[in-house]
Amino acid sequence: MIRVETPFGETGLWVVLLAAGAAGAVLTAVLTPLAGRIAHVIGAIDQVDARRVHTRPTPRLGGLALFAAFMIVFGVLYFFMPGMFADQRPEFLAIVLGAVAIVAVGIWDDTRGSRPLYKLLAQIAVACLVFFGGLRLEALTWPFAEGGRIALGLWGLPITIFWFVGLMNAINIIDGLDGLCSGISGISSLVLAAIIVQFDSTFYAVLPALTVGLCLGFLLHNYHPAKIFLGDTGSLLLGYLLACATLTTGTKSTAVLTLIIPLLCIAVPVMDTFVAIVRRTRKGRHPFSADKEHLHHRLLGIGLSQRRVVWILWFLTAYLGLTAFTLEKTGSAALIIANAAFLFVGFILLIENVSFLAVRREAEREEVQEAARRSATNNSNPTLASGSTSA
């Protein structure tokens, strides 16, 4: 077991990770009601409309509580356990500054609204900040290449940017049901922590462990029926922290393909986003425009309740995370690639079949409503009904 120095003496790394997660959970749970009151004061409220599934106005600045808890716990660890950060101080500073920047973007979007292009440019700037701070992709592990690795060179920057921006938007897009985003992010972070800790990386393991705590604390207020939403402030922050954790997983591992293992951990939001972009592009719409055709919307469309849909997607995330952990232990490149391909095809088939069922159920619902309207019209107009009968 990895051991680290603490103000109370030497202890196991898992004790520190559990303490960080627990502290993050308690602080988030305590601070979330305050974030809700701030949202009410400044008018950051999600109103009810045709695109949303909630039935009452709900504050959407829950991400403020996650951010405050993250900064407090991360800062306490840095000042009281400097040995954990001895070799990663530039990365620590870059992660903190990036978190501040992405939360600022989220707050602006939650309170004022922002154009997708401006938000995208801000996300790219945050990804560049982290890249030049030292958290980057410099090579891809690929056992079929000479030496087992592919040096990215100048491609490292655009690929790192694409990874950060894509994951932040994937987590943001899946935030459509009470507890869905925070639950999936928490489960994915738990698996990532278990993987990272195997590579003797005490600093990087803190990130996903703390994220687990943030998600658990927030779920106390966000589980259906939610009292508060993450908003862009929270979903972008969770996507950002997951991106940081997944990159550290790849850079520390030489036994597995660099991004496929962490990709399996977060496959549900990533695949849902990929399918959404393809679907919207085929329809001639902007790839990041909003709609109600995501997987969770389709599952609601076939008659499942919000809680059932959330539990199904939580379970799917946990299953894929366990699969990723198992594959990482085997280190078989062929098995990892085959599993990723199987997942891709399976996810497409799942969405297509659920979409078919949802469309058929909607058509049946419209037929029933039309029959009810015709019946009501006939009952309110006896002359019309009598005339049609005599005819």
VEXFIRO-268600 format. One record per residue (C-alpha): x negated, y, z negated. Coordinates in steps of 0.5 Angstrom, whole numbers, plus 500, padded with zeros to 3 digits. Layout:
// residues N
XYZ;...
END
This chain:
// residues 391
500500500;497507502;496511496;496519495;494524490;499528486;499533481;501527476;496522478;495517484;501514486;504510492;506514499;513511499;514514492;512521495;517520501;523517497;521524492;521528498;527525501;531525494;529533493;531535500;538531499;540535492;537541495;542541501;548538498;547544493;546550498;551547503;557551500;553557499;551557507;559556508;560562504;555566508;559563515;565566512;562573511;559574517;565571521;561564524;567560524;569554529;576556531;580551534;581550541;582545547;575543547;574541540;577536536;577539529;584542527;582548522;577553523;571551520;564555518;559553522;552555519;551549515;544549518;542554514;542549508;538544511;533549513;532552506;531545503;526543508;522550507;522549500;520541499;515542505;512548502;512545495;508539498;503543501;501547495;502542490;499536494;494539499;490533500;496530504;495536509;487537509;486535516;493537519;493544517;494547524;500542525;503544519;503551520;506550527;511546525;513551520;513557525;517553530;522551525;523558523;523560531;528555532;533556526;533564529;535562535;541557532;543563528;544568533;548563537;552561532;554568530;553572537;553567542;547566547;547565554;544558556;538560560;536565554;537559549;533554554;527560554;527560547;526553546;521552551;517558547;518554541;515547544;509551547;508554540;508547537;503544543;498550542;499548534;496541536;502537536;502535543;502529548;495528551;496521553;501516554;500508552;501504558;497497557;498496565;493502566;485502566;483502559;491502556;492509556;494515561;490521560;495527562;491533562;494539565;501535565;501534557;504541556;510540561;511533558;511536551;516541553;520537556;520532550;522538545;527541549;531535552;531532545;533538541;539539547;541532546;542532538;546539540;550536545;552530540;554534535;562533536;565529531;564530523;558527521;556524527;550528529;547528521;548521521;545519527;539524526;538521519;538513521;533515527;529519522;529513517;526508522;521513525;519514517;518506517;514506523;509512522;507510515;504504518;499508522;496511515;499518517;501521510;503528513;507526519;511521515;514526510;517529516;522524518;523522510;525529509;529529514;533523512;534527505;537533509;542529513;544525507;545531503;549535508;554529510;557530503;560536506;560534513;563527513;570527516;574531514;568536514;568542510;562545514;559544521;551544522;552549528;547550533;542552527;543545524;543541530;537544534;533544527;534536527;533535534;526539533;524535527;526529530;521531536;516533532;516526528;517522535;511525538;507523532;509516532;506516539;500519538;498515532;500508536;496504541;499498540;506500544;508504549;508512547;515514548;519508549;519506541;521513539;526513545;530507542;530510535;534516538;537512544;544514543;544522544;539521549;543517553;549520552;546527554;543523561;549521563;553527562;548531566;549526572;556526571;557534571;552535577;556530581;562534580;558540582;558543575;552546571;549540567;549544561;556546561;561543556;566538556;570533553;567527556;562524552;562517549;565519542;570523546;572517550;572513544;577517541;581517548;582510547;585511540;580510535;580515529;574520528;571515522;571509526;568512532;562515528;561508524;561505531;555510533;552510527;552502527;549502534;544507532;542503526;541497531;537500536;533503531;532496528;530493535;525499536;522497529;521490531;519491538;513495535;511490530;510485536;506490540;509486547;509491552;513487557;518486552;519493550;520495557;525489558;529491552;529499554;531497561;537492558;539498554;539503559;544498564;548496558;549504556;551505563;556499563;559501556;560509558;563506564;568501561;570506555;571511560;576507565;580505558;580512556;583514563;588509563;590510556;591518558;595516564;600511560;601517555;602522561;607517564;611516557;611524556;614525563;619519562;621523555;621530559;626527564;630524559;631530555;633534561;638529563;641529556;641537556;645537562;651532562;653534569;647533572;646526569;654525571;652527578;646522579;650517576;656517581;652518587;
END
